[in-house]
Structures are given as C-alpha cells and as structure tokens.
Amino acid sequence: MSYTIEQLTAIESAIASGELVVKSETGRMIEYRSMSDLIKARDVIKNALEQSGTLTKRRKYSYISRGNR
C-alpha cells in the first residue's frame, strides 16, 4: 500500500494530542483501539515512506557536555 506524508502527519498529530481517532484527507475516520496500535501504525507508515524515498531518515546526534570549563 502506498502511504502519504499527510497520513503520517495525521497519525503523529493524534499521538501528540492523545486522540485515538484519525481523520484521513478523504474524510474517512479511523479509530484505533489503543495508543500502542496508533504508534505501530505510525511506524509502519514511516518505514514505508523511508523505503520509498519519500521521507528521509533523520540522523540522531549525541552531544557530550564537558561541564563548565
């Protein structure tokens, strides 16, 4: 199945707000059973978009603080 950035954005917004209902760009309402299911759906969509090249992986950087010198 082909996913869109808009679908990913809608799911991420639902996660951020704590909602279990996501409205698609076509107006269809999807209700997830739990936040865990919503997060799994986000991961599936995100991975598919990254594999298709639509979304690039973000690099994670770690910074080490050496304190006040």
Backbone torsions as a table, in degrees:
resi	resn	phi	psi	omega
1	MET	NA	143.3	179.2
2	SER	-94.4	128.2	-179.3
3	TYR	-108.0	162.5	179.7
4	THR	-121.2	161.3	175.8
5	ILE	-61.4	-35.3	-179.7
6	GLU	-62.8	-38.4	177.8
7	GLN	-65.2	-42.7	178.4
8	LEU	-63.2	-43.4	179.5
9	THR	-62.4	-41.7	179.8
10	ALA	-63.3	-41.9	179.9
11	ILE	-69.3	-41.4	178.2
12	GLU	-64.2	-36.0	176.9
13	SER	-65.7	-40.7	178.5
14	ALA	-64.3	-41.3	178.5
15	ILE	-62.3	-45.1	-178.0
16	ALA	-63.9	-34.1	-177.7
17	SER	-91.2	-10.0	-179.6
18	GLY	83.5	8.4	179.6
19	GLU	-80.5	149.4	175.9
20	LEU	-105.4	-0.3	-179.6
21	VAL	-109.2	130.9	179.4
22	VAL	-121.2	132.5	177.7
23	LYS	-102.1	126.7	-179.5
24	SER	-82.1	169.8	-179.7
25	GLU	-66.9	-16.6	176.9
26	THR	-90.0	-1.5	179.0
27	GLY	94.4	-1.5	-179.6
28	ARG	-74.8	135.6	179.7
29	MET	-99.6	131.3	178.4
30	ILE	-121.5	124.1	179.0
31	GLU	-109.1	124.0	179.2
32	TYR	-91.4	151.5	-177.5
33	ARG	-74.1	-32.2	-176.9
34	SER	-153.6	166.4	176.9
35	MET	-64.0	-32.6	177.6
36	SER	-61.2	-42.5	177.6
37	ASP	-65.1	-38.0	179.0
38	LEU	-65.1	-42.0	178.8
39	ILE	-67.0	-39.1	177.0
40	LYS	-63.3	-41.2	178.3
41	ALA	-63.2	-41.7	177.6
42	ARG	-60.0	-43.6	-179.1
43	ASP	-64.6	-40.2	178.7
44	VAL	-63.0	-47.0	-178.9
45	ILE	-65.8	-44.4	-179.3
46	LYS	-61.5	-44.6	179.0
47	ASN	-63.8	-40.8	179.1
48	ALA	-64.3	-41.3	178.9
49	LEU	-67.7	-36.1	177.5
50	GLU	-67.9	-41.0	-179.6
51	GLN	-68.1	-32.2	-179.7
52	SER	-81.0	-10.3	179.9
53	GLY	88.3	0.1	179.3
54	THR	-70.9	-33.7	-178.7
55	LEU	-125.2	132.5	178.2
56	THR	-94.6	148.0	178.0
57	LYS	-70.7	138.8	176.6
58	ARG	-88.7	136.6	177.1
59	ARG	-82.3	140.6	177.7
60	LYS	-100.2	130.6	179.4
61	TYR	-113.5	141.9	176.0
62	SER	-114.1	137.2	177.7
63	TYR	-116.0	135.3	179.9
64	ILE	-108.1	123.4	179.2
65	SER	-88.3	133.9	178.4
66	ARG	-101.9	14.3	179.1
67	GLY	78.4	-172.2	178.8
68	ASN	-88.5	117.0	179.5
69	ARG	-116.2	NA	NA
